[in-house]
Amino acid sequence: MLVKQQKGRRARRQVVLGLTAMASLIAQSYAQEAPASAAPAAQPDPGMTVVQVNGYRNSLLSSAKDKKEAVGFQDSINAEDFGKFPDKNIAESLSRIPGVGVSRDVTGEGSTIQIRGLGSSFTKILLNGAPIAVASSGPIDGANTNREVDLDLLPTDLFTKLTVSKSPTAEMIEGGAAGVVNLRSARPFDKEGRYIAASITGTKQQIADKAGGRGSFMASQTFGNWGILGGIALSRQQIHTTGWETVGYTNANLSAAQNPAATRNNTGGGNWTIPATVPAGAGNGLVTGQVIDQAWLLAHNPGLTIQQIDNAIVPRLGRTMDYFGTKDKGSAIFSAEYRPSETLHFYLDTMYSKRDDKMTRMDYDWSVRNGGMIPLNMTVDKSDCSDGCTVTGGTFANTQNFFEHGYRHDQVSLLGLNPGMEWKITPTLKLDAQVNYTRSNFTHEAPTVYVITPPNSGNTVTYSNTGGIPSVVASTDLTNPASYVWNTGRVNIQNEFRKTETKGFHSDLTWGDEKFNIKGGIAYDDIDRRISASDNSAAWQAAVCGNNPSVFLAGPNGAPNCDGASTPGASAAALYPGYGTGYTAGATAPLTYGGSLIPQTALASYIIPGPYGKPIIDWGRFAKDSNYQYYYNNAPATGASSTGASSGFIGEKTTGLYFEANGKNELYGFPFRYNAGVRYVRTRQSVGSLNSVSDPRNASLTQNGSKYPNIDQWVYQDTTYNNTLPSGTLAVNLRSDVIARAAISRSMTRADPNALRPGVNFSSVSADVGSVGNPALKPYLSDNIDLGLDWYTGREGYVSLTVFQKNVDGFTINENITAPFSSLAAYGINYGTLTPNQQTAINSRGGPDVATVVLTRARNADGELRIRGLELGWVQPLDKILPIRGFGINETATFITQRASGEGSNGFVALGVPNRTNNFSVYYENHGYMARLSHTFSKGSQTASANQNGITNAALFSDNYKQLDFSSSIDLAEVFDKDNWPTLSFDIVNLNNDSRRGYFQFGNANFSQYSPGRTYSLGLRAKF
């Protein structure tokens, strides 16, 4: 046994020695081609092949150098050259870092990032070292109310470096439990002297009908000890994305006569009701008045049990979608530096960025929710449907189809100012100070015109779901403008306004040298976020199609859907409860009636062929004839917008103090570097909600009909809490090219502002599902362990292996409370505070005294979420392997597991985080030619918690996503040996033409699918 053990030890030593020797030989061979930074440039041997490292490879080389010199777990992406980043989008660039994932808009463009198994709100984004908050709502009709930062507002052309720190140190701004990302914009001393760079690029999205483009210009000049820099980037994207959406799935709400069993509707849901008898005009040959009971349903759906008919799910709004228009972005930076001496440095970084999106969103829908359709010959995918199943086909009589024309005008701006200084007071004493200010504004203008096929018109839908995009075929000709009526249609004016503002200062004092130093500092940050909304749907609807164009009331109550009537003198009481047909106590003059601005007889003339073969509304003419701008300008405040985001405010004033020690030394012949410290932060939080309360003069809804306008008031709640965040990092040079790292830390992220908001928000137009805030939520705290080993093989090459663990405390779980609608009066919610569409839905469920709602409330769980992961990074030039010089590979992979323990262990999970991501690139760069092929893979994951649409076990999931991108360029100056000749580039995004897909509870229940197609770019870039 002893002999075997000795032989085993000798074998292991031989393997280690062999690997070490191999590493040394590879490193030495690459080192022969990498010039030493401190030594003068040597003249190459005429017989030696020299590989020039520039462009994309130079970016990789700088990133490898930064990674090697860092004490902690840090990765960076560097610009290839002044004003030239290797990617067209900051989020896409960051996705090349191990452990970083990207979230995409429906257009396929990266928008936010995730780090190490936690969502984008757990990542702290800094602009030039200072906190940043962007007011935008995220993707199309998004409702991001958390701490996400929309990165596509920031053009890569104006940045020089992106740094991701995954193991925090005490000096870092708190708030990023997952990590901290610093975006460094260009400064004049990045290139001394005079330097100018300009680029222009044409873009064409494959399925869009027009081309777009982008351009940038940046110039800098240094004058001895001071310098200035200015840059501008402009772009216009022509967008078209096609898609399929459902707004969730639902099942039938059977009556006791249709399913007398105790298991009736046992899975929840039930957003559509099968009529008790066949109504007139149901179609499909059904006999009016026939009783639809259990026997009838079983006879007309042969082969199914009543449980299958009860629990099988269909789309709530099965619809195709077209999203098209223009996205304009403009950004500018100005930076100044002053260096009066080698020990004193002043700087000013400024940035202004604005995005202006003018889009049209068209939805072509099958109306299921709150409907009364009748299933015939339905088929499902499971024999046991006790836990739910999916409808795979069938015919649905007595149904309706509609389309929604949505004009979308979104504007978001960001202004940032960051003056600062660095002063080396003595050789061992250094002072750093910075003041920061950002302001961001966002407006979301979202009018909608909704027209529908007539009820009881014999319309029948044939539905087929084979696992892909379902087929919905109506018996009515949906391309014919005459097929649509106002009836239960509607128009909406719903707008959203956001503003964020950050201000603060940070100061650090360092004493010592690189062998040992101590550092302390103070930081103060004041961050405000406010969301407000306005809604004038009822008044506009009364004028457009409600037979009452001359009435404008602030906050009208009770307006129904359009009825298409055009006869003057329609009942005002139907439009506005509490107002009669003449003088009333609630009006100072008699109401007048002049018919609808767009009556039913004229509706068809406003429906025109769209650019992609489907009908749309002639929006320009419709807006003018309906007096849209007047109603938009006079829209009163409301509690929620069309995105579902609630009006709310959060202000956070934080004071942080930190102390840390840094140094480098040697132990047993192994050089090591370290950092150890602690950060203390005090947070003063004020959370507000806009609550709408009925005027006290409305003694009762029944008696007075809420004839007095509601009173809107802001309600605030204050909280103060403290956190102590220790951290320690050690980096040991096992060899000159092999570094082992270890880090332990505690990091934090404050709770979701929307979950803190003290108020109620309905997440559907039916006012059946909503959420209520909890201002007492505590922040998330994460205890982190990181272990890593890096082998630097020379030039840009390295192999990196990191394992990590995060134990997240304070994770929230959602508890669902089914409550009578009348109980919401405690939150200032009553029938009179609802939108017209919500009132109609409440009435369909029995009225405000009978209807119930399901409220979701977040609270901190008495449990813990443990995230473990493995990160792999490999950058390898292949010059020593392949006969053609200039090739290389770049591979990153991340594997993540999540496990919850304690209370809620089956209920909470970090959402939208795949357990496996991979980014693999093959590149070539030599003699002025560059080409790169990148493949990104993201495994499907859970994107939303259970209880979707009231179905207890229904959660949302995303499918696997793969994207293949191609980038190439030709440096004409190098190829033809001509000074100042430009570089020609050609790129293809989403070369494999993949689509983003999500599903509802079951894999064959397609929740959403978006297909932006390929995007082609052709550009020129010059530098002087």
Buried (B, 14 or more C-beta within 10 A) or exposed (E): EEEEEEEEEEEEEEEEEEEEEEBBEBBEEBBEBBBEEEEEEEEEEEEEEEBBBBBBBBBBBBBBBBBBEBBBBBBBBBBBBBBBBBBBBBBBBBBBBBBBBBBBBBBBBBBBBBBBBBBBBBBBBBBBBBBBBBBBBBBBBBBBBBBBBBBBBBBBBBBBBBBBBBBBBBBBBBBBBBBBBBBBBBBBBBBEEEBBBBBBBBBBBBBBEBBBBBBBBBBBBBEEBBBBBBBBBBBBBBBBBBBBBBBBBBBBBBBEEBBEEEEBBBBBBBBBBBBEBBBEBBBBEBEEEEEBBBEBBBEBBEEBBBBBBBBBBBBBBBBBBBBBBBBBBBBBBBBBBBBEEEEBBBBBBBBBBBBBBBBBBBBBBBBBBBBBBBBBBBBBBBEEBEEBBBBBBBBBBBBBBBBBBBBBBBBBBBBBBBBBBBBBEEEEEBBBBBBBBBBBBBBBBBBBBBBBBBBBBBBBBBBEBEBEBBEBEBBBEBEEBEBBBBBBBBBBBBBBBBBBBBBBBBBBBBBBEEEEBBBBBBBEBBBBBBBBBBBBBBBBBBBBBBBBBEBBBEBBBBBBBBBBBBEEBBBBBBBBBBBBEEEBEBBEEEBEBBBBBBBBEEBBEBBEEBBBEBBBBBBEEBBEBBBBEBBBEBBBBBBBBBBBBBBBBBBBBBBBBBBBBBBBEEEEEEBBBBBBBBBBBEBBBBBBBBBBBBEEEBEEBEEBBBBBBBBBEBBEBEBEEEBEBBBBBBBBBBEEBBBBBBBBBBBBBBBBBBBBBBBBBBBBBBBBBBBBBBBEBBBBBBBBBBBBBBBBBBBBBBBBBBBBBBBBBBBBBBBBEEBEBBEBBEBBBBBBBBBBBBBBBBBBBEBBEEBBBBBBBBBBBEBBBBBBBBBBBBBBBBBBEEEEBBBBBBBBBBBBEBEBEEBBBEBBBBBBBBBBBBBBBBBBBBEBBBBBBBBBBBBBBBBBBBBBBBBBEBBBBBBEBEBBBBBBBBBBBBBEEEEEBBBBBBBBBBBEEBBBBBBBBBEBBBBBBBBBBBBBBBBBBBBE
